[in-house]
Amino acid sequence: MPCSSFVKRRRRSTAVAVTVTIVVSLACLNCVLAGTYRSSGIYSAPALPPQEIEYGGATAYGYGAPDAQSVGAPITRKSQAFQIVNQWKYLDFEYPTFGQRQKAIANREFIAENNLPLGVDFYKDRIFITTPRWKDGVPASFGWLPYPPQEESPPIRPYPNWEAHGDPYNPDCSKLISVYRTQIDDCGRIWLIDSGIVNATVSLSQVCPPKIVAFDLRTNQKVVQYQFPADQVKQDSLHSNIIVDVHRNRCDDAHAYVTDVWRFGIVVYSLKKNRSWRVTNYNFSPDPVASDFNVFGLNFQWLDGVFGMSLSLAKTPDEERILYFHPMASFKEFVVSNALLKDESLWPAKAQDLAKYFLPIGERGINGQSSTSGIDRNGVMFFTQVHRDDVGCWNTKKPYDATNLHRFLEAEGNSTLIQFPNDLKVDHEPKQSVWVISNRLPVYLYSQLNYEDINFRILKADADTLVQGTVCDTRNYGHHHHRHELVPEYLFH
């Protein structure tokens, strides 16, 4: 998570108290979509720069001003930090023809209200977005959008094409089934973690083993497909986040780290070896104190373990890096050396001996649960704050404590622009940006989204501008700080 920990919550019989009920009629939603779909399959709304997007103007997809009585209350448009790139009341997909789309609706292969965006990524002129198959009617679980945006609420274009996406009811496990998150590496490849789980909110079905897939973004060709061995997939495993450890001068020697949030492990995959192994540690487990959530008037419990990950910078291919990580149900941040993770001979034989090298470095405080994080070239970590509807930052050259953590929207007094920030990426562009997707996931899971309101947003901010004048600003911080003051010296041997 926040991925879909609601499935496991059901299995564990965890109580969910829903105190807000939103009643909307969905009967005509697909009819509205059908009426606004353009039979040519080409969406030709005029280009609209992110900073000029307004809430009030009607478009082909019918968005207007948010309803003041809806979950989240009126949404403030202005933000000094983040600009809205795209936003939706509900998601649509770009089918080759109008007839194919109508057939998909009639066969309930596409049910608009069952689709929710989860992961976001960016490369050059494309935004990538994931839509896991949590319910029936999700036609593709990974797609893209043009950038700069051509319209405010564009339909998703399946990546790399429709043929790459499998049928969950007649699964071909060589195709994409249910993609959760992605990461773009320094070698121009996008890596995906495909959970293989469909229809999770009704009757969890592991229709295919989890797998790692990577595409070359210059050719859109698949370059990696690796299925996890059965002994690395536990009962109730959910593999939902991925990061890639690679140097641009050694692209064939990549390692992917994939979190298992329900069975509290990280699967490490070596591209060179085409092998994987499972890493375990007690700090991958959830903190019960941080497992209780109260957002949007909903109270629920998520016992999600290790989830968010980010890597320190490396100047050379052989330089040791620090993996920063945290469970979703936790207020703490932890570190471990990537050298330990990449050494297959240590796992599982030395797991007990190495446990002490996975260490906490600080806390975000009460309600400081975070999903994902990313580090820019200046060494600034950006991270989501799902309980606070905010995004934070930390200069990794400083101690990890309250005085060195900054929250952007709290500082602006703008707490409703981002509503449940579910994924965050720092891109690889020459001038880096921070990308965030917010999606009101708890309402989707435990109540009912109001489809008269804006429910999903993709936002971006310039990384340097974002931290200017804050405690995260690296320009005002000397480089005399000793690394061992932040993390143990063993990490830099």
DAVENRA-V976262 format. One record per run of one state. SS is the DSSP state (A for helix, B for strand, O for the rest). FROM is the first residue (numbers start at 0). TO is the last residue. Records with the same first field share a line. If there is no record, write none. Layout:
SS=FROM-TO, FROM-TO
//
This chain:
O=0-4, 11-15, 18-27, 36-48, 52-81, 88-91, 93-96, 106-110, 114-118, 123-124, 130-140, 146-154, 158-160, 165-174, 176-177, 184-187, 194-195, 198-203, 206-209, 216-219, 227-228, 232-237, 245-249, 253-253, 260-263, 270-273, 280-280, 284-286, 290-290, 295-296, 301-304, 311-320, 327-330, 342-342, 346-349, 357-357, 363-371, 375-378, 385-388, 395-400, 412-419, 426-431, 438-439, 446-454, 467-472, 476-481, 485-487, 492-492
A=5-10, 28-35, 49-51, 97-105, 111-113, 161-163, 229-231, 250-252, 281-283, 287-289, 337-341, 343-345, 350-356, 401-403, 407-411, 440-445, 462-466, 473-475, 482-484, 488-491
B=16-17, 82-87, 92-92, 119-122, 125-129, 141-145, 155-157, 164-164, 175-175, 178-183, 188-193, 196-197, 204-205, 210-215, 220-226, 238-244, 254-259, 264-269, 274-279, 291-294, 297-300, 305-310, 321-326, 331-336, 358-362, 372-374, 379-384, 389-394, 404-406, 420-425, 432-437, 455-461
//
